[in-house]
Amino acid sequence: MLKTDFDKVSDIYKKYYSTMISTAASILPNKQSAEDAVSESILKLIKNIDKITDISSYKTRGYIVIIVKNTSLNLLKKQKHLSENHEDCLEDEIMDNEASPLDNFISEENYHTIIKAIRSLPDSMSNVLYLSTVNGFDNKKIAKLLNLDYNVVKMRLSRAKKAIKQILDEMDGAVREKQK
C-alpha cells in the first residue's frame, strides 16, 4: 500500500469509524462482533482503496455503509449458521435486455432522483445496484465484496434494474399528471 493509500485509509477510518460501528451494531448482537465487522470491512476497503477518490463524498459514505452492512450480515449468518441465499432459490435467472434507467439520465438532479429510488429498494437489490451503477463494480467484484454467488448477483441486479425502471416510470407518470 502506497503512503497516499495509507493516508486515505487512515482518513476514512477517522471520518467514518462512528458510522461504521453504529451500522454494524445495528445488525450484530454485541460490541465485539460490531468491532470485528468494522475490522473486516476496513480490510475490504484497503483492497479497493483505488476505487475511492473523494473521501468526503456521499458516494464514498454509501459505499462504506454497504460494505459494513454486508460484512455484518455475513458475520451474523456465520454466527447463527443460517443458510445463504435462501430468498433467491425459487426463481430462475432473469435475462435483462433493457438498458439501465441510469444509462438514460445524465444530469445531477436525475442522479439524486435515481439514488433515492435505489435506496427505496430492499437492501438485497439496492446494495448490488448501488455498487454496480454508482461505484462501477462488475458482478464478479460485487459477488466477492458481498460474499454472494456470482449468479445471485446477476439475478439481484436484473431484478433491481426492473424495479428501478418501474419506480422511475411511476415517478415520470406522476410528474406528467402534475403538469396537466
Summary of the structure (lengths in Angstrom):
residues: 180
radius of gyration: 17.5
end to end distance: 57.5
largest distance: 57.9
contacts: 504
relative contact order: 0.11
helix: 75%
strand: 0%
